[in-house]
C-alpha cells in the first residue's frame, strides 16, 4: 500500500486530488495541508515511507528553506514535487535536496500513479516534460500558460516585474510601492530565481511572452 501526504495551497485542487487518490485501491491518503508551516508541524508524525506529494510553490515559505527544514527533520523522507513549470533552472535548483521526482500538475492520473509507484519502490520519477537534466528547454526561461502566472508569482512579484520592465530603478519601485529598497532587491532576486533567468532582459522576455506588459 502506497501512503501519500498531500501539500497544496489551492484548496479545490487539494480536495480534488485527495478524493481522486483515495479512490485508488493501492493508495492511502494519510493526510493533507495547505501551508509549509503546517507540513513541518505534522512531519514528525509521518512515516519515512510516506510520500510527500508537495506543491513546488507554497505561499508561506521559500522552497529551498522548506526543503532544508524537511531534511533536518526527516533526511530520508520521500518527496514527489507537483509543479506547473517545465524547462527551468528553478526546478533544477531544488534537485540538490535529494528530491525523488517531479510531475506536472496537469499530468494524467495514470502518470501520477506510475510516479507514486516508482517512488514507493525506491526509484525516482521525473516527468518527461520537466527537463531536469538540462537539454535545450532547460537553457530557456520558464514556460507556463498565461492563466498560471499568478500561481507561480505572488501579486507583489508581478507588480515589481511590471515596474522592472518599465525600467524603474529599485529606489523608484520602492517609492512607488511604499516598500524599502532592500525589499525590492529581494523581490528582484526571487523573480530571477523563480523564472530561471539571468538578468533584467530575461525578466522582460518572460513578461512579454506571458502578456504581462504591452
Secondary structure by P-SEA (a helix, b strand, c coil): cbbbbbbbccaaaaaaaaaaaaaccccccccccccaaaaaaaccccccccccccccccccccaaaaaaaaaaacccbbbbbbbcccccaaaaaaccccccccccccccaaaaaaaaaaaaacbbbbbcccccccccccccccccccccccccccaaaaaaaaaaaacccaaaaaaaacccaaaaaaaaaaaaaaaccccaaaaaaaaaaacccc
